[in-house]
Amino acid sequence: MEKPTEYTLTWEVTDEMTAKRIGSTGSKILSTPNMVALMEAAALELAKAYLDEGMTTVGTEIHCRHLAPCGDEGERYGPPALH
């Protein structure tokens, strides 16, 4: 069986995941920390196919630009890829 090189994780964005919730006044949009958490969770799911049972990943390096709001309370996707 060939190991995957891409994985998509879908989250339902709630009010608790918005920038307003973490202190950005008036911003009811997905917060950057929650966007990064989605990316990291999706990357971990992808990496599991390459890890021995009981193993996990540690550490991270993220290069991203969060330039525009994607709205509140809807589905968001975290599509990591291994290169």
C-alpha positions in Angstrom: 0.0 0.0 0.0 1.4 3.4 -1.0 1.7 6.0 1.8 -0.3 9.2 1.4 1.4 12.5 0.6 -1.6 14.7 1.2 -4.3 14.8 3.9 -7.3 17.1 4.4 -8.9 17.7 7.8 -12.2 19.5 8.1 -13.1 21.5 11.2 -16.4 23.2 12.0 -15.4 26.7 13.1 -17.2 27.9 16.3 -17.3 31.2 18.0 -14.7 30.0 20.5 -12.2 29.7 17.6 -12.6 33.3 16.5 -10.1 36.2 16.9 -12.7 38.0 19.0 -12.7 35.2 21.5 -8.9 35.6 22.0 -9.1 39.4 22.5 -9.2 41.0 19.0 -12.1 43.4 19.5 -14.8 43.2 16.9 -13.2 40.4 14.9 -15.5 37.4 14.5 -13.2 35.6 12.1 -11.0 32.4 12.5 -8.0 33.3 14.6 -4.5 32.7 13.4 -3.6 30.5 16.4 -6.6 28.3 15.5 -5.7 28.3 11.8 -2.2 27.1 12.8 -3.7 24.4 15.1 -5.8 23.1 12.2 -2.7 22.9 10.0 -0.7 21.1 12.7 -3.5 18.6 13.4 -3.8 17.8 9.7 0.0 17.4 9.4 0.0 15.0 12.3 -2.7 12.9 10.7 -0.7 12.7 7.5 2.5 11.9 9.4 0.9 8.9 11.2 1.2 6.8 8.0 5.0 7.2 8.3 5.4 6.5 12.0 5.7 3.3 13.9 2.9 2.4 16.3 2.9 4.5 19.4 5.1 7.2 17.9 4.2 10.8 17.3 5.8 14.0 16.0 7.4 16.8 18.0 8.3 20.3 17.1 7.1 22.3 14.3 8.2 25.0 11.8 5.5 27.0 10.2 5.6 29.5 7.3 2.2 31.0 6.6 0.5 34.2 5.7 -3.0 34.8 7.1 -3.9 37.8 4.9 -7.7 37.7 4.8 -10.6 36.7 6.9 -12.4 33.5 6.0 -15.5 34.3 8.0 -17.0 32.8 11.1 -18.7 29.5 11.9 -18.2 27.4 8.9 -16.1 24.6 7.6 -12.3 25.2 7.1 -9.8 22.8 5.6 -6.2 22.0 6.5 -4.5 20.5 3.5 -0.9 19.6 4.4 1.4 17.8 1.9 4.7 16.0 2.4 7.5 16.9 0.0 
